Amino acid sequence: MSVHLLMSAGRGPQECSWALAQLAKRLEADARGRSVTVERVETVAGERPGTFRSVLVRITGDEAEAFAASWTGTLCWQAPSPYRTGPGRKNWYVTAQPCSFGAPRTTFAESDVEVVAVRTGGPGGQHRNKASTAVRATHRPSGLVVVVDTERQLTLNRSLAMQLLRRKLEAGDAAAGQETVTARWRIHDDLIRGDPARVFRP
C-alpha cells in the first residue's frame, strides 16, 4: 500500500515555510513508531535556508492510508516566529492532502485491438463501395473506437487505425497527467487557516 501526501505552506508568510519544515520532520519521526515508511519525493524550497513551500512524501506500508489520514487537513505549528522580534502571532498553518502522483500510462498492444472490416459510403469508386476495405478498430481496455476508410486497401486502413488509436491514447495520457499536476497545484490554494485538525509545538 502506498499513498502520496502533499504538504504545503500555501501562500502564507515565510514562517509557514519554516513550520512546514518542522512538520515534515515531525511526520517522519511519527512514522518511525508505525509500520510505515516515509520518503520525500519532491520538495520546493522556501525563501529561507532549510524551509519549504511544499513537500511531497510517499507513505508506504500496511497502515499507509490510516497514517496519511491522521496527517490530513490543516496543521498548525504553534511557536514564536524565528524571523520577527517582539510579541506577535504564534500560529502558522500548513495543509496536508493526499494526491495523485505520476498518472499511469496506457500500454498499447495490437493484441488488445479488435479490428473489423466494414463498408462505408461516399466517394471512392465502385470497388470501394462494394468491398469491405474500411476498418473499425476498438481498443478493448479503454473502449476507444476509430473508423478508417481513407485507403482502398484493408491492410493500409488497418495500419492507419492502429496509428490513430496509439496517438489518441497518448493524447489521453498527456491530458490525464496535466490534470494530475493541476489538481496538486489546487491543494496549495486550499489551505484554510484556523480550526486545525492537529496542533503541534516544539
N, C-alpha and C positions, 0 to 999 in steps of 0.2 A: 504494500500500500504506500502511495506517495502523494503528497499534497504540496502545492506551491502556495506560499503566503507572502503577500506583498505588504511591507511596512513602509508607510510614507509620512513625511513631515508636512505634506500638503503644501500650502502656500504660506505657512506660518513663518515667524521670525527665526533667526539663526539659532535661538535656544531650542526650537523644536527639532532642528537637525542634531543638536547636541543630545537632546532627550532620546531621539531615535537611536543614536549610537549606544546609549546606556541601556535602552530597552532590548536592543538586538543582543547585547552581551547577556542580559538577564534571561532572555528566551533560551539562548544556548546553554546557559547554566541550568535552567529548569529542565531542559531536555536530557541532561546527564542523569537525572534521577528517574527517568522514564525509559520505556523500551522503544525509544525513537532516536533517530539521528538527525541532525540539522546541518545543512550545507548552504553556504551563501552562494547563490547562483549569479546574481548581478547586484552591483552597488552603484549609486550615484552620489558622488562626494558633495558635501556641503561647502559653505564658504570658509569655514574654519577647519584647520587640520583635525583629523580624527572624527569629523562629523559626517552625517549622511542625509541627503534629501530623500533617498529611498533605499531599501534593502529588500531584495527578493530572495527568499530562502526555500529550499526543498526539504520537506519533512518526510522522513521515510521510517516505516516500521508498522507493527500491528496496531499501535494506538495513534497513528499519524492523524487521522481525522479528528479524534477526540482532543488530541493535543492542540491541533490547529484551531479547533472551535474554542478552546479555553483562552486563546490569544486573539480571537477575532473581535473586532469592534474598535471603539475609541479607547485608547490607552492614555493614561495621564502619568507623567513623571513629575513628581512634586518635590521641588528643590529650588533654592535661590538661583538666579541667573549667574553663570560664571563670567559673564561679559559686562554686567552692569553693577554699579555700586549703589549702596543705599537700599532702602526698602522698596519692594516692588512685587509684581506678580510672581508666584511660585509654581503655577500650574502650566505645564507645557504638554500640548496634546499631539498625539500620533494616531494614525489609523492603521489597522491591520486587517486585510481582507484576503480570503482565498482567491486565486485567479488561475486562469489557464496560461500555460507557457509552452511555446512550440507547437503550433497547430499540426495535427497529424497529416501526413502526406498520403495521397491516394496512390496505391501501387497499381500501375496499369499492366494488364496481361491480356494478350489477344484471346487466350482461352476463356476469359471472363466475358467475352463479347459474343452475343448471338447475332448472326448475320442471316437475313432472309432476303431472297431475291423478290423484287416487286416490280409491277408495271406502273409507269407514270405517264400522264398525258402530256400534251403540249408539243411544241415543235421538235423536230429531230428526224423526221423522215419515217418511211414505212417500217423499216427494220426496228427502230426504237419503239414504235407503238405496239408492235406485235411481240417482241421479245422482252423477257423479264431481265433487263440489264441493270436496272436501278437496284439499290440495296437499302434495306433498313437495318441499322446496326444498333443493338441495345447492350449497354454496359450493365450487366446484371447487378453488381454490387451497389451501384449508385442509382440505377433506374434511368440513366441518361440515354436518350434516343436521338439518332440522327438519320436522315434520309439523304442519299447522294445519288443523283442521276445525271451528273454533268458529262460523263463519258459514255460511249457506246459499248464499251467492254465491261462485263461484270467484274472482272478481276481488278480493273483500274478503279472502278467505283468503290469496290471493297477496300482497296488500299487507301483511297481518299477518306473513306468513312473512318478507318482506324486513326488516321492522322487527325481528323476533325475531333473525334472523341478524346484523343490524348490532349489536344490543345484546350478543349473545354474543361477537362478535369484539372489541368494545370492552372487554368484561369480561376476555377472554383477554389482550388487550394490557396492561391495567392490572395483571393478575396477573404477567405476564412482566416488566413494568417494576419491580414491587415486588421480585421475586426477584433482579433485577439489582442493585438497591440493597442488598438483604440480603447478596448474595454479596460485594459490595465491603466491607461492614462486617466480614464474617468475616475478611478479609485483615488487619485491624487486630489480631485476636487470634491470628493465625498466626505472629507473629514469634518465631523461635527464636533465643535468644541463645547465642552460641558457634558454632564451626565455620562462620565466614562464607564465602560464596562469593568475596568480594573484600574486601580491607583497603585503606583509604585513609588518608593522612596529609596534614597541611597542607603 
